[in-house]
Amino acid sequence: MELENSCVSQGDKKMSRYEDLKVYQRAVDLVVEVYRFSGSLPGEEKFGLIDQIRRAATSIPLNIAEGSSSSSSKVFNRYLETALGSGYEVKTILTICERLNYGDKKLIRKLILELDEIIAMLKGLIKSLK
């Protein structure tokens, strides 16, 4: 994973420039796609799956951004691990939607593939900070 334009620095220097992280950029794009997808779900899911998938998806880039403000790579890693958990949460909700026949199956598959890539990127970044 390319880290030269990232917020990763040597030692415990302040993290910054999270906006340059490809994983952050892709996570923001994912949020937009999840909002569009969730708008097609049944109305009775407004306070169930719709709310949950939107909060979980939004949590991914928010935790990357918030963690980057830390002066410690160890603290940043904790935020990245929270983002990773949120990624798995979104993936699980998409799997549930697929089994309930909610939404377009091709779009669900596309979102899951994108999540798999974001999850792999987060794991790589976490590993690089240890």
Residue, then its C-alpha position, 0 to 999 in steps of 0.5 A: m500500500e502506498l503511504e507517501n501521501s498518507c497521514v502516516s508519519q514516523g514515530d508518534k508525530k501528529m497524523s494529518r492529511y487524512e484526505d489524501l489517504k486512498v482508503y479515506q477517499r474510497a470510504v467517502d465514495l462508499v458512503v454516497e453509494v450506501y445512501r443511494f442504495s439504502g434509499s431504495l429499501p422498504g420504508e418500514e426499514k427507515f429506523g432499522l436497516i436503513d439507519q444502521i447501514r448509513r451510520a455504519a458506512t459513515s463511521i468508516p471515513l469519520n473514524i479515519a479522519e478523527g484518528s488522524s488527529s491523534s499524535s500517536s500512531k497507536v491511537f490512530n490504529r484504534y480508530l482504524e480498527t473501529a473503521l474496520g469493524s464498521g466496514y464488516e458491519v456494513k458488509t453484514i447488513l448488505t448480506i442481510c438485505e440480499r437474503l431478504n431480497y431488498g435492493d438490487k442484487k448486482l448493486i449489493r454485490k458491487l458494494i460488497l466487493e468495494l467493501d472488501e477492498i476498503i477492508a483490505m486497505l484498512k488492514g494494510l494501513i493498520k499493519s503498517l502502523k504497528 
